[in-house]
Amino acid sequence: MEEYYEIDNLSKSIGTPFYLCEEDNFIANYQNICQAFQSRYKNFILGYSYKTNYLPYLCNIVKNFGGYAEVVSRLEYDLALAVGQDPSRIIFNGPLKSFPDVELAIENNSILNIDSWYELDFVEEIAKQNPTKPVQIGLRINFNFSDEEGRSHIQSGLATGRFGFAIEEPNFSQVVSKIRQFPNIVVNCLHGHTSTSTRQVWVYEKITRTLCDLAAAYFENTVNFIDIGGGIFGKVPEVMKSGPTPSFDDYAEAVCKIMTSHSWVKENSPYLILEPGVSIVADSLSFITKIIDIKTVNNKNFSLVDGSIYNIKPSMHSINHPFKIVKEFKDDRQIVTNFVGYTCMEKDYLLKDVACEAPEKGDFLKIYNVGAYTIVMTPPFINSAPPIVVKIGDQFKVIRARQSFDDFFKNYLIEMD
C-alpha cells in the first residue's frame, strides 16, 4: 500500500507513464562485473555501452566510478565529452565514422577501433598529414562462430558477420601490409565484439584467444588493449530465460584463464576491455503505467494502460517481462489478462496472457527489467516520450522531463506561407 501511495503521489506531479531508475541495481551490476574480472586479471577496463542506454545520469555514474565510455557514433562520443569523460577513456567503435570523427578520436587519444577499409583510408590520410606523430588505432576482427555441425551462432543465424576485418588469409595480411606502409600508424588495440545468439562462455574464450594470438603474431610490441566486446548475460529473470545464462564469474574465469596463461600476455600485460550494456542496465529501469480501462472481448480480458509496447520492448519480442500490479487495496481475485497499450496497433501487447491479481481502473502496472534499448530505441510514435525519475533517499528527482509539444515538433515546418 505504501508503494501505491508513493507512485500515486508521483503520478499526480509528473503524470503517467514514467520510468523509474533503479540506481542501486546499476551500481551493483557495475561493481560485480569489475570484481569478477579484476580479481582474476588486474589490468581490466569496463567500457559501458552507451548505445544500450545513454541516459546521462547513468553515464555520469560510470565516469565517477572510473569506467570508460564505449560509443558507436559521434552523437554518443559528444555525449561522453559532455558528461566530462576523459577523451582517452572513450572507446570509439561502430561501422560508420566520418573523417572528422576519426580525426578527432585520434587527436584526443581515444581508443579508436577501425571497422572497414574506408576508415583505414581516413587513417592513412591523417598519417600522411602528420608524419612525425603516432597515429594510434585499433582493429575490429571478424569472427566465424559455426559449431561442429556447421550451424552459425551469429545473431539471427546469419552465416557471416558483417563487421570488422576477416582474419582468413590473404585478407588480414593485406590489412597489415596497408598499415605498415606508414611507420607512424600504431595498432594499439584488437577488438572482437560479435553479437551471437548464445552469449555462451565459449564465445568469449574464442574471442580472447584469437585476439591474443593475432597480437602475438602481428603486433606484439604495440597492442595495449585486448577488447572482447560486450553481450554477456546479466541477471536474467526466470520468466525471461530461454536457456543457460552464465554468471559474471563464469565469463571472468574462462576469459582471465586465457589471459593469465597466454605467453604474449605474460610478456606484455595488456589491458583487457569488456563492453557490457544489457548486463549492467537491463534491471536498472522499471516502467510505471496506469490502468485506464478493463474490458472483455469474446471471453478474453484486456487491461488498457497509458503506456505502449514500445516503452518496454521496442524490438517487439514476445517474452513477458516480470511485473507487479500496484494497488491501493489488495484483491484476492485472480484472472488471466492482457495488458495492452495506447497505440492503434492490434499487436500492442505489453504483457500477454498473464495470470495475476485482478487489475482495476486506477491501479498501476510496474514492469521490471526495461533498462536496455528502450530509452534509445523508443520512437516518438503517437505520444511523447515519458519522463524518467530516480529515487534519492526519500525524494524523487526527474532526470529526463516528459517530452513536450515543442520538444516534439520544434524542428518541423508547421506554418505554411
C-alpha positions as a Markdown table, in Angstrom:
| # | Residue | x | y | z |
|---|---|---|---|---|
| 1 | Met | 0.0 | 0.0 | 0.0 |
| 2 | Glu | 2.9 | 2.3 | 0.8 |
| 3 | Glu | 4.3 | 1.8 | -2.7 |
| 4 | Tyr | 0.9 | 2.6 | -4.2 |
| 5 | Tyr | 0.7 | 6.0 | -2.4 |
| 6 | Glu | 4.3 | 6.8 | -3.4 |
| 7 | Ile | 3.6 | 6.1 | -7.1 |
| 8 | Asp | 0.2 | 7.8 | -6.9 |
| 9 | Asn | 1.7 | 11.0 | -5.5 |
| 10 | Leu | 4.4 | 10.9 | -8.1 |
| 11 | Ser | 1.9 | 10.4 | -10.9 |
| 12 | Lys | 0.0 | 13.5 | -9.7 |
| 13 | Ser | 3.1 | 15.6 | -10.1 |
| 14 | Ile | 4.6 | 14.3 | -13.3 |
| 15 | Gly | 1.8 | 12.1 | -14.8 |
| 16 | Thr | 1.9 | 8.6 | -16.2 |
| 17 | Pro | 3.6 | 6.7 | -17.7 |
| 18 | Phe | 7.1 | 7.2 | -16.5 |
| 19 | Tyr | 10.3 | 5.2 | -16.0 |
| 20 | Leu | 11.8 | 4.6 | -12.5 |
| 21 | Cys | 15.6 | 4.5 | -12.5 |
| 22 | Glu | 16.9 | 1.8 | -10.0 |
| 23 | Glu | 20.3 | 3.3 | -9.4 |
| 24 | Asp | 21.4 | 0.7 | -6.8 |
| 25 | Asn | 20.9 | -2.1 | -9.4 |
| 26 | Phe | 23.1 | -0.3 | -11.9 |
| 27 | Ile | 25.9 | 0.3 | -9.4 |
| 28 | Ala | 25.7 | -3.3 | -8.1 |
| 29 | Asn | 26.0 | -4.7 | -11.6 |
| 30 | Tyr | 28.9 | -2.4 | -12.5 |
| 31 | Gln | 30.8 | -3.4 | -9.3 |
| 32 | Asn | 30.0 | -7.1 | -9.6 |
| 33 | Ile | 31.4 | -7.3 | -13.1 |
| 34 | Cys | 34.5 | -5.4 | -12.1 |
| 35 | Gln | 35.0 | -7.6 | -9.1 |
| 36 | Ala | 34.6 | -10.8 | -11.2 |
| 37 | Phe | 37.3 | -9.8 | -13.7 |
| 38 | Gln | 39.7 | -7.7 | -11.7 |
| 39 | Ser | 40.0 | -10.4 | -9.0 |
| 40 | Arg | 41.3 | -12.7 | -11.8 |
| 41 | Tyr | 43.2 | -10.2 | -14.1 |
| 42 | Lys | 44.3 | -6.9 | -12.6 |
| 43 | Asn | 44.5 | -4.8 | -15.9 |
| 44 | Phe | 40.8 | -4.8 | -16.5 |
| 45 | Ile | 38.7 | -2.0 | -18.1 |
| 46 | Leu | 34.9 | -1.8 | -18.1 |
| 47 | Gly | 33.7 | 0.3 | -21.1 |
| 48 | Tyr | 29.9 | 1.0 | -20.6 |
| 49 | Ser | 28.0 | 0.6 | -23.9 |
| 50 | Tyr | 26.2 | 3.9 | -24.4 |
| 51 | Lys | 24.1 | 2.6 | -27.2 |
| 52 | Thr | 22.2 | 0.3 | -24.8 |
| 53 | Asn | 21.1 | 3.2 | -22.7 |
| 54 | Tyr | 22.8 | 6.6 | -23.0 |
| 55 | Leu | 20.9 | 8.3 | -20.1 |
| 56 | Pro | 23.4 | 10.9 | -19.0 |
| 57 | Tyr | 22.7 | 10.2 | -15.3 |
| 58 | Leu | 23.9 | 6.6 | -15.8 |
| 59 | Cys | 26.9 | 7.7 | -18.0 |
| 60 | Asn | 28.0 | 10.0 | -15.2 |
| 61 | Ile | 27.9 | 7.1 | -12.7 |
| 62 | Val | 30.2 | 5.1 | -14.9 |
| 63 | Lys | 32.6 | 8.1 | -15.3 |
| 64 | Asn | 32.6 | 8.7 | -11.5 |
| 65 | Phe | 33.5 | 5.0 | -10.9 |
| 66 | Gly | 36.4 | 5.3 | -13.3 |
| 67 | Gly | 34.8 | 3.3 | -16.1 |
| 68 | Tyr | 35.2 | 4.0 | -19.8 |
| 69 | Ala | 32.6 | 5.1 | -22.4 |
| 70 | Glu | 32.0 | 2.7 | -25.3 |
| 71 | Val | 30.4 | 4.7 | -28.1 |
| 72 | Val | 29.4 | 3.9 | -31.7 |
| 73 | Ser | 28.5 | 7.3 | -33.1 |
| 74 | Arg | 29.6 | 11.0 | -33.0 |
| 75 | Leu | 26.4 | 11.7 | -31.1 |
| 76 | Glu | 27.4 | 9.3 | -28.3 |
| 77 | Tyr | 31.1 | 10.5 | -28.4 |
| 78 | Asp | 29.9 | 14.1 | -27.9 |
| 79 | Leu | 27.7 | 13.0 | -25.0 |
| 80 | Ala | 30.7 | 11.3 | -23.4 |
| 81 | Leu | 32.6 | 14.6 | -23.6 |
| 82 | Ala | 29.6 | 16.5 | -22.3 |
| 83 | Val | 29.3 | 14.4 | -19.1 |
| 84 | Gly | 33.0 | 15.1 | -18.5 |
| 85 | Gln | 34.5 | 11.7 | -19.7 |
| 86 | Asp | 38.3 | 11.9 | -20.3 |
| 87 | Pro | 38.7 | 11.5 | -24.1 |
| 88 | Ser | 41.4 | 8.9 | -23.5 |
| 89 | Arg | 38.7 | 6.8 | -21.7 |
| 90 | Ile | 36.4 | 6.8 | -24.7 |
| 91 | Ile | 36.3 | 3.7 | -26.9 |
| 92 | Phe | 35.0 | 4.6 | -30.3 |
| 93 | Asn | 33.5 | 1.6 | -32.2 |
| 94 | Gly | 30.9 | 1.3 | -34.9 |
| 95 | Pro | 30.8 | 0.8 | -38.7 |
| 96 | Leu | 30.1 | 4.4 | -39.7 |
| 97 | Lys | 32.6 | 7.1 | -38.9 |
| 98 | Ser | 33.3 | 10.3 | -40.9 |
| 99 | Phe | 36.8 | 11.6 | -41.5 |
| 100 | Pro | 36.3 | 14.3 | -38.8 |
| 101 | Asp | 35.2 | 11.6 | -36.3 |
| 102 | Val | 38.3 | 9.6 | -36.9 |
| 103 | Glu | 40.5 | 12.7 | -36.8 |
| 104 | Leu | 39.0 | 13.8 | -33.5 |
| 105 | Ala | 39.3 | 10.4 | -31.9 |
| 106 | Ile | 43.0 | 10.2 | -32.9 |
| 107 | Glu | 43.7 | 13.8 | -31.8 |
| 108 | Asn | 42.1 | 13.0 | -28.4 |
| 109 | Asn | 44.0 | 9.8 | -27.9 |
| 110 | Ser | 40.7 | 7.8 | -27.7 |
| 111 | Ile | 40.7 | 4.1 | -28.3 |
| 112 | Leu | 39.6 | 4.1 | -31.9 |
| 113 | Asn | 38.6 | 0.7 | -33.4 |
| 114 | Ile | 38.6 | 0.7 | -37.2 |
| 115 | Asp | 35.9 | -1.4 | -38.8 |
| 116 | Ser | 36.3 | -1.1 | -42.5 |
| 117 | Trp | 38.7 | -0.3 | -45.4 |
| 118 | Tyr | 37.3 | 3.2 | -45.9 |
| 119 | Glu | 38.2 | 4.0 | -42.3 |
| 120 | Leu | 41.7 | 2.8 | -43.0 |
| 121 | Asp | 41.8 | 5.3 | -45.9 |
| 122 | Phe | 41.0 | 8.1 | -43.5 |
| 123 | Val | 43.7 | 6.9 | -41.1 |
| 124 | Glu | 46.3 | 6.8 | -44.0 |
| 125 | Glu | 45.4 | 10.4 | -44.9 |
| 126 | Ile | 45.8 | 11.5 | -41.3 |
| 127 | Ala | 49.2 | 9.7 | -41.1 |
| 128 | Lys | 50.3 | 11.5 | -44.3 |
| 129 | Gln | 49.3 | 14.8 | -42.8 |
| 130 | Asn | 51.2 | 14.1 | -39.5 |
| 131 | Pro | 54.2 | 12.1 | -40.5 |
| 132 | Thr | 56.0 | 12.6 | -37.2 |
| 133 | Lys | 53.1 | 11.9 | -34.9 |
| 134 | Pro | 52.0 | 8.4 | -33.8 |
| 135 | Val | 48.5 | 7.7 | -35.2 |
| 136 | Gln | 47.1 | 5.1 | -32.8 |
| 137 | Ile | 44.2 | 2.8 | -33.9 |
| 138 | Gly | 42.6 | -0.5 | -33.1 |
| 139 | Leu | 41.3 | -3.1 | -35.5 |
| 140 | Arg | 37.9 | -4.8 | -35.2 |
| 141 | Ile | 38.2 | -8.5 | -36.1 |
| 142 | Asn | 35.5 | -10.5 | -37.9 |
| 143 | Phe | 34.7 | -13.9 | -36.3 |
| 144 | Asn | 33.2 | -17.1 | -37.6 |
| 145 | Phe | 31.0 | -18.7 | -34.9 |
| 146 | Ser | 29.9 | -22.0 | -36.5 |
| 147 | Asp | 29.7 | -25.2 | -34.4 |
| 148 | Glu | 30.8 | -28.7 | -35.4 |
| 149 | Glu | 27.6 | -29.2 | -37.4 |
| 150 | Gly | 28.1 | -26.0 | -39.4 |
| 151 | Arg | 25.4 | -24.0 | -37.6 |
| 152 | Ser | 26.2 | -20.4 | -37.2 |
| 153 | His | 25.8 | -18.8 | -33.8 |
| 154 | Ile | 26.0 | -15.3 | -35.1 |
| 155 | Gln | 22.9 | -13.2 | -34.2 |
| 156 | Ser | 19.8 | -14.3 | -36.2 |
| 157 | Gly | 21.7 | -17.3 | -37.5 |
| 158 | Leu | 23.5 | -15.2 | -40.1 |
| 159 | Ala | 26.2 | -17.3 | -41.9 |
| 160 | Thr | 28.7 | -14.4 | -42.0 |
| 161 | Gly | 29.0 | -11.4 | -39.7 |
| 162 | Arg | 29.4 | -8.0 | -41.5 |
| 163 | Phe | 31.7 | -6.2 | -39.1 |
| 164 | Gly | 35.4 | -6.0 | -38.9 |
| 165 | Phe | 38.3 | -7.4 | -40.9 |
| 166 | Ala | 38.4 | -11.1 | -41.8 |
| 167 | Ile | 41.4 | -13.0 | -40.4 |
| 168 | Glu | 41.4 | -15.7 | -43.1 |
| 169 | Glu | 44.4 | -15.2 | -45.5 |
| 170 | Pro | 45.1 | -13.3 | -47.5 |
| 171 | Asn | 42.7 | -10.8 | -46.1 |
| 172 | Phe | 44.4 | -10.0 | -42.8 |
| 173 | Ser | 47.9 | -9.9 | -44.4 |
| 174 | Gln | 46.6 | -7.2 | -46.8 |
| 175 | Val | 45.3 | -5.2 | -43.8 |
| 176 | Val | 48.7 | -5.5 | -42.1 |
| 177 | Ser | 50.6 | -4.6 | -45.2 |
| 178 | Lys | 48.4 | -1.5 | -45.8 |
| 179 | Ile | 49.1 | -0.3 | -42.2 |
| 180 | Arg | 52.8 | -1.0 | -42.4 |
| 181 | Gln | 53.3 | 1.4 | -45.3 |
| 182 | Phe | 53.1 | 4.1 | -42.7 |
| 183 | Pro | 55.5 | 3.7 | -39.8 |
| 184 | Asn | 53.6 | 6.2 | -37.7 |
| 185 | Ile | 50.4 | 4.1 | -37.7 |
| 186 | Val | 50.4 | 2.2 | -34.5 |
| 187 | Val | 47.9 | -0.7 | -33.8 |
| 188 | Asn | 47.3 | -0.5 | -30.0 |
| 189 | Cys | 44.0 | -2.4 | -29.7 |
| 190 | Leu | 42.4 | -5.5 | -31.2 |
| 191 | His | 38.6 | -5.6 | -30.9 |
| 192 | Gly | 36.4 | -8.6 | -31.1 |
| 193 | His | 32.8 | -7.8 | -30.4 |
| 194 | Thr | 30.4 | -10.1 | -32.1 |
| 195 | Ser | 26.6 | -10.4 | -31.5 |
| 196 | Thr | 25.9 | -14.1 | -31.0 |
| 197 | Ser | 22.7 | -15.9 | -30.5 |
| 198 | Thr | 24.0 | -17.9 | -27.5 |
| 199 | Arg | 26.2 | -15.5 | -25.4 |
| 200 | Gln | 27.8 | -18.5 | -24.0 |
| 201 | Val | 31.2 | -18.7 | -22.4 |
| 202 | Trp | 32.9 | -20.5 | -25.3 |
| 203 | Val | 32.2 | -17.4 | -27.5 |
| 204 | Tyr | 34.3 | -15.2 | -25.3 |
| 205 | Glu | 37.0 | -17.8 | -24.9 |
| 206 | Lys | 37.4 | -17.9 | -28.7 |
| 207 | Ile | 37.5 | -14.1 | -29.0 |
| 208 | Thr | 40.1 | -13.7 | -26.2 |
| 209 | Arg | 42.4 | -16.5 | -27.5 |
| 210 | Thr | 42.2 | -15.3 | -31.1 |
| 211 | Leu | 42.9 | -11.7 | -30.3 |
| 212 | Cys | 45.9 | -12.6 | -28.2 |
| 213 | Asp | 47.2 | -14.9 | -30.9 |
| 214 | Leu | 46.8 | -12.1 | -33.5 |
| 215 | Ala | 48.6 | -9.6 | -31.3 |
| 216 | Ala | 51.5 | -12.0 | -30.8 |
| 217 | Ala | 51.7 | -12.7 | -34.5 |
| 218 | Tyr | 51.4 | -9.2 | -36.0 |
| 219 | Phe | 51.6 | -6.5 | -33.3 |
| 220 | Glu | 53.5 | -8.0 | -30.4 |
| 221 | Asn | 55.1 | -4.7 | -29.3 |
| 222 | Thr | 52.3 | -2.3 | -29.9 |
| 223 | Val | 48.9 | -3.7 | -28.7 |
| 224 | Asn | 48.0 | -2.4 | -25.3 |
| 225 | Phe | 44.3 | -3.4 | -25.3 |
| 226 | Ile | 42.5 | -6.7 | -25.9 |
| 227 | Asp | 38.9 | -5.7 | -26.3 |
| 228 | Ile | 36.5 | -8.7 | -26.2 |
| 229 | Gly | 33.3 | -6.6 | -26.7 |
| 230 | Gly | 30.1 | -7.0 | -24.8 |
| 231 | Gly | 26.9 | -9.0 | -24.9 |
| 232 | Ile | 27.4 | -11.0 | -21.8 |
| 233 | Phe | 24.4 | -12.2 | -19.7 |
| 234 | Gly | 23.4 | -10.3 | -16.6 |
| 235 | Lys | 20.8 | -11.2 | -14.0 |
| 236 | Val | 18.1 | -12.6 | -16.3 |
| 237 | Pro | 14.7 | -13.0 | -14.6 |
| 238 | Glu | 13.4 | -16.6 | -14.5 |
| 239 | Val | 10.4 | -15.8 | -16.6 |
| 240 | Met | 12.6 | -14.4 | -19.4 |
| 241 | Lys | 15.2 | -17.2 | -19.5 |
| 242 | Ser | 15.2 | -19.4 | -22.6 |
| 243 | Gly | 18.4 | -21.4 | -21.8 |
| 244 | Pro | 21.5 | -21.4 | -19.6 |
| 245 | Thr | 22.8 | -18.0 | -18.5 |
| 246 | Pro | 26.4 | -17.9 | -17.3 |
| 247 | Ser | 27.3 | -15.7 | -14.4 |
| 248 | Phe | 29.8 | -12.8 | -14.3 |
| 249 | Asp | 32.2 | -15.2 | -12.6 |
| 250 | Asp | 31.7 | -17.9 | -15.3 |
| 251 | Tyr | 32.7 | -15.4 | -18.0 |
| 252 | Ala | 35.6 | -14.0 | -16.0 |
| 253 | Glu | 37.0 | -17.3 | -15.0 |
| 254 | Ala | 37.2 | -18.5 | -18.7 |
| 255 | Val | 38.5 | -15.3 | -20.2 |
| 256 | Cys | 41.0 | -14.5 | -17.5 |
| 257 | Lys | 42.4 | -18.0 | -17.5 |
| 258 | Ile | 43.3 | -17.5 | -21.1 |
| 259 | Met | 44.8 | -14.1 | -20.4 |
| 260 | Thr | 46.9 | -15.2 | -17.5 |
| 261 | Ser | 48.2 | -18.3 | -19.3 |
| 262 | His | 49.0 | -16.8 | -22.8 |
| 263 | Ser | 52.7 | -16.3 | -23.3 |
| 264 | Trp | 52.3 | -13.0 | -25.1 |
| 265 | Val | 50.0 | -11.6 | -22.3 |
| 266 | Lys | 52.6 | -12.6 | -19.7 |
| 267 | Glu | 55.2 | -10.7 | -21.6 |
| 268 | Asn | 53.2 | -7.6 | -22.4 |
| 269 | Ser | 50.4 | -7.3 | -19.7 |
| 270 | Pro | 47.8 | -5.6 | -22.0 |
| 271 | Tyr | 44.6 | -4.2 | -20.6 |
| 272 | Leu | 41.5 | -6.4 | -21.0 |
| 273 | Ile | 38.4 | -4.5 | -22.1 |
| 274 | Leu | 34.8 | -5.6 | -21.7 |
| 275 | Glu | 32.0 | -3.6 | -23.1 |
| 276 | Pro | 28.8 | -4.6 | -21.3 |
| 277 | Gly | 25.5 | -2.9 | -21.7 |
| 278 | Val | 22.4 | -5.1 | -21.1 |
| 279 | Ser | 24.1 | -6.9 | -18.2 |
| 280 | Ile | 24.5 | -3.6 | -16.4 |
| 281 | Val | 21.4 | -1.6 | -17.3 |
| 282 | Ala | 18.6 | -4.1 | -18.0 |
| 283 | Asp | 17.3 | -4.2 | -14.5 |
| 284 | Ser | 18.2 | -0.6 | -13.8 |
| 285 | Leu | 14.9 | 0.8 | -15.1 |
| 286 | Ser | 11.2 | -0.1 | -14.4 |
| 287 | Phe | 8.2 | 1.2 | -16.3 |
| 288 | Ile | 5.2 | 2.6 | -14.4 |
| 289 | Thr | 2.0 | 2.9 | -16.3 |
| 290 | Lys | -1.6 | 3.4 | -15.2 |
| 291 | Ile | -4.6 | 1.1 | -15.9 |
| 292 | Ile | -7.1 | 3.2 | -17.8 |
| 293 | Asp | -9.9 | 0.6 | -18.6 |
| 294 | Ile | -10.8 | -3.0 | -18.2 |
| 295 | Lys | -12.9 | -4.9 | -20.8 |
| 296 | Thr | -13.7 | -8.4 | -22.0 |
| 297 | Val | -13.9 | -9.3 | -25.7 |
| 298 | Asn | -15.1 | -12.8 | -26.7 |
| 299 | Asn | -14.1 | -14.1 | -23.3 |
| 300 | Lys | -10.7 | -12.5 | -23.5 |
| 301 | Asn | -9.7 | -10.0 | -20.8 |
| 302 | Phe | -7.9 | -6.7 | -21.7 |
| 303 | Ser | -6.4 | -4.1 | -19.4 |
| 304 | Leu | -5.7 | -0.8 | -21.3 |
| 305 | Val | -2.8 | 1.2 | -20.0 |
| 306 | Asp | -1.4 | 4.6 | -20.9 |
| 307 | Gly | 2.0 | 3.1 | -22.0 |
| 308 | Ser | 2.9 | 1.1 | -25.1 |
| 309 | Ile | 4.9 | -2.0 | -26.1 |
| 310 | Tyr | 7.5 | 0.5 | -27.5 |
| 311 | Asn | 8.2 | 1.7 | -23.9 |
| 312 | Ile | 9.3 | -1.7 | -22.7 |
| 313 | Lys | 10.4 | -3.8 | -25.7 |
| 314 | Pro | 10.7 | -1.7 | -28.9 |
| 315 | Ser | 12.1 | -4.8 | -30.7 |
| 316 | Met | 8.5 | -6.2 | -30.1 |
| 317 | His | 9.7 | -9.6 | -28.8 |
| 318 | Ser | 7.1 | -11.9 | -27.4 |
| 319 | Ile | 8.6 | -12.6 | -23.9 |
| 320 | Asn | 6.7 | -11.3 | -21.0 |
| 321 | His | 8.7 | -9.2 | -18.5 |
| 322 | Pro | 8.3 | -9.6 | -14.8 |
| 323 | Phe | 5.7 | -7.3 | -13.5 |
| 324 | Lys | 3.6 | -6.2 | -10.5 |
| 325 | Ile | 0.2 | -4.6 | -10.1 |
| 326 | Val | 0.4 | -1.8 | -7.6 |
| 327 | Lys | -3.0 | -1.4 | -5.9 |
| 328 | Glu | -4.3 | 0.7 | -3.1 |
| 329 | Phe | -6.1 | -2.3 | -1.6 |
| 330 | Lys | -5.3 | -6.0 | -2.0 |
| 331 | Asp | -7.6 | -8.1 | -4.3 |
| 332 | Asp | -7.6 | -11.8 | -3.9 |
| 333 | Arg | -9.3 | -12.4 | -7.2 |
| 334 | Gln | -7.0 | -14.0 | -9.9 |
| 335 | Ile | -7.6 | -13.6 | -13.6 |
| 336 | Val | -5.7 | -14.1 | -16.9 |
| 337 | Thr | -5.5 | -10.8 | -18.8 |
| 338 | Asn | -3.6 | -8.9 | -21.5 |
| 339 | Phe | -2.1 | -5.5 | -20.8 |
| 340 | Val | -2.4 | -3.5 | -24.0 |
| 341 | Gly | -1.2 | -0.1 | -25.0 |
| 342 | Tyr | -2.4 | 3.2 | -26.3 |
| 343 | Thr | -1.3 | 2.8 | -29.9 |
| 344 | Cys | -3.6 | 1.9 | -32.8 |
| 345 | Met | -1.8 | -1.4 | -33.4 |
| 346 | Glu | -3.5 | -4.6 | -32.6 |
| 347 | Lys | -0.2 | -6.1 | -31.6 |
| 348 | Asp | 0.4 | -3.5 | -28.9 |
| 349 | Tyr | 0.6 | -6.0 | -26.0 |
| 350 | Leu | 2.9 | -5.0 | -23.1 |
| 351 | Leu | 2.1 | -8.4 | -21.4 |
| 352 | Lys | 0.2 | -11.2 | -23.0 |
| 353 | Asp | -2.0 | -13.8 | -21.3 |
| 354 | Val | -0.6 | -13.3 | -17.8 |
| 355 | Ala | -2.1 | -14.7 | -14.6 |
| 356 | Cys | -2.3 | -12.0 | -11.9 |
| 357 | Glu | -4.3 | -10.3 | -9.2 |
| 358 | Ala | -7.3 | -8.8 | -10.9 |
| 359 | Pro | -6.5 | -5.3 | -12.1 |
| 360 | Glu | -8.9 | -2.3 | -11.7 |
| 361 | Lys | -9.1 | 1.1 | -13.2 |
| 362 | Gly | -6.7 | 3.4 | -11.4 |
| 363 | Asp | -4.2 | 0.7 | -10.4 |
| 364 | Phe | -0.6 | 0.9 | -11.6 |
| 365 | Leu | 1.3 | -1.6 | -13.6 |
| 366 | Lys | 5.1 | -1.8 | -12.8 |
| 367 | Ile | 7.1 | -3.7 | -15.4 |
| 368 | Tyr | 10.7 | -4.6 | -14.5 |
| 369 | Asn | 13.9 | -5.1 | -16.5 |
| 370 | Val | 13.3 | -2.4 | -19.1 |
| 371 | Gly | 16.6 | -0.6 | -19.0 |
| 372 | Ala | 18.2 | -2.0 | -22.1 |
| 373 | Tyr | 17.5 | -0.3 | -25.5 |
| 374 | Thr | 14.1 | 1.1 | -24.5 |
| 375 | Ile | 15.3 | 4.7 | -24.0 |
| 376 | Val | 17.4 | 4.8 | -27.1 |
| 377 | Met | 15.1 | 2.9 | -29.5 |
| 378 | Thr | 11.6 | 4.1 | -28.4 |
| 379 | Pro | 10.2 | 6.2 | -31.3 |
| 380 | Pro | 8.1 | 9.3 | -30.8 |
| 381 | Phe | 5.0 | 7.3 | -32.0 |
| 382 | Ile | 1.6 | 8.8 | -31.3 |
| 383 | Asn | 2.6 | 10.0 | -27.8 |
| 384 | Ser | 5.6 | 11.9 | -26.5 |
| 385 | Ala | 8.5 | 10.2 | -24.6 |
| 386 | Pro | 7.7 | 9.7 | -20.9 |
| 387 | Pro | 9.8 | 11.2 | -18.1 |
| 388 | Ile | 12.5 | 9.3 | -16.1 |
| 389 | Val | 12.8 | 9.7 | -12.4 |
| 390 | Val | 15.3 | 8.4 | -9.8 |
| 391 | Lys | 14.7 | 7.9 | -6.1 |
| 392 | Ile | 17.4 | 9.5 | -4.0 |
| 393 | Gly | 16.7 | 8.9 | -0.3 |
| 394 | Asp | 13.1 | 9.7 | 0.2 |
| 395 | Gln | 12.8 | 12.1 | -2.7 |
| 396 | Phe | 12.3 | 11.6 | -6.4 |
| 397 | Lys | 14.4 | 13.5 | -9.0 |
| 398 | Val | 13.4 | 13.9 | -12.6 |
| 399 | Ile | 16.4 | 13.1 | -14.7 |
| 400 | Arg | 14.5 | 13.4 | -18.0 |
| 401 | Ala | 11.4 | 15.6 | -18.4 |
| 402 | Arg | 8.4 | 14.4 | -20.3 |
| 403 | Gln | 8.7 | 15.4 | -24.0 |
| 404 | Ser | 6.6 | 18.5 | -24.7 |
| 405 | Phe | 4.8 | 19.5 | -27.8 |
| 406 | Asp | 7.6 | 22.0 | -28.5 |
| 407 | Asp | 10.3 | 19.3 | -28.0 |
| 408 | Phe | 8.4 | 17.1 | -30.4 |
| 409 | Phe | 7.8 | 19.5 | -33.2 |
| 410 | Lys | 10.4 | 22.3 | -32.8 |
| 411 | Asn | 12.4 | 21.1 | -35.8 |
| 412 | Tyr | 9.4 | 20.7 | -38.1 |
| 413 | Leu | 8.0 | 23.3 | -40.5 |
| 414 | Ile | 4.4 | 23.8 | -39.2 |
| 415 | Glu | 3.1 | 27.0 | -40.6 |
| 416 | Met | 2.9 | 27.4 | -44.3 |
| 417 | Asp | 3.2 | 30.8 | -46.1 |
